[in-house]
Amino acid sequence: MTAAQDPQQRLERLRSSIDNIDAALVHMLAERFRCTQEVGELKAENAMPASDPDREARQTARLKSLAEDAHLDPEFAEKWFNFVVAEVIQHHNHIADRARD
């Protein structure tokens, strides 16, 4: 059996790739939240609402379409986006509360 056929080595190689992808996702999420932090500050400074349902609907449709194109379950993409948006809105509300104090 060659190394290319060794299931344990293949498993380790795949897991290494998964670990790299997970690290990249964490860094990308951190950058996303840095941007949404600025959005929250801008909204608080200008008395804008923390949530923008129209944008969220457009983004949901966009991400579901991207997911389909990428052969990813669009419902999963929507659940992920809803989870992230809920966290962002919570951050925006905290920023707005601090701005009012």
C-alpha positions in Angstrom: 0.0 0.0 0.0 1.4 3.4 -1.0 1.3 6.5 1.1 -1.3 7.9 -1.2 -3.5 5.0 -0.4 -2.9 4.9 3.4 -6.2 5.9 5.0 -4.6 7.4 8.1 -2.3 9.6 6.1 -5.1 10.7 3.9 -7.2 11.5 7.0 -4.4 13.5 8.5 -3.9 15.4 5.3 -7.7 16.2 5.0 -7.8 17.2 8.7 -4.8 19.5 8.2 -6.7 21.2 5.3 -9.8 21.5 7.5 -7.7 23.1 10.3 -6.3 25.6 7.8 -9.8 26.5 6.5 -11.1 26.9 10.1 -8.2 29.3 10.9 -9.0 31.3 7.7 -12.7 31.4 8.6 -11.9 32.7 12.1 -9.7 35.5 10.7 -12.3 36.4 8.2 -15.0 36.6 10.8 -12.7 38.7 13.0 -12.3 41.1 10.1 -16.0 41.1 9.4 -16.7 42.0 13.0 -14.2 44.8 12.9 -16.1 46.3 10.0 -19.5 45.8 11.6 -18.1 47.5 14.8 -17.4 50.6 12.7 -20.9 50.3 11.2 -22.4 50.2 14.7 -20.4 53.2 15.7 -21.6 55.1 12.6 -25.2 54.1 13.3 -24.9 55.2 16.9 -23.4 58.5 16.1 -26.2 59.2 13.6 -29.1 57.7 15.6 -29.7 55.0 13.0 -31.4 51.7 13.9 -29.2 48.8 14.8 -31.1 46.5 12.3 -31.7 47.0 8.6 -34.3 44.4 7.6 -34.2 45.4 3.9 -30.5 44.9 3.7 -30.7 41.7 5.7 -33.3 40.3 3.2 -31.1 41.3 0.2 -28.0 39.7 1.8 -29.9 36.5 2.7 -31.0 36.2 -1.0 -27.5 37.0 -2.2 -25.8 34.5 0.1 -28.3 31.7 -0.7 -27.6 32.2 -4.4 -23.9 32.2 -3.7 -24.3 29.0 -1.7 -26.2 27.3 -4.5 -23.5 28.3 -7.0 -20.9 26.8 -4.6 -22.9 23.6 -4.0 -23.5 24.5 -0.4 -26.9 24.0 1.2 -28.6 27.5 0.9 -30.6 26.9 4.1 -27.3 26.4 6.0 -25.9 29.6 4.5 -29.1 31.4 5.7 -28.8 29.9 9.2 -25.2 31.0 9.4 -26.0 34.5 8.2 -28.9 34.8 10.6 -26.6 33.8 13.5 -24.0 36.3 12.5 -26.5 39.1 12.0 -28.1 38.5 15.4 -24.7 38.9 17.0 -24.0 42.0 15.0 -27.3 43.6 16.0 -26.6 42.8 19.6 -23.2 44.6 19.3 -24.8 47.5 17.6 -27.4 47.8 20.4 -24.6 47.8 23.0 -22.7 50.5 21.0 -25.9 52.6 20.8 -26.5 52.1 24.6 -23.0 53.3 25.4 -23.4 56.3 23.0 -26.6 57.4 24.9 -24.9 57.2 28.3 
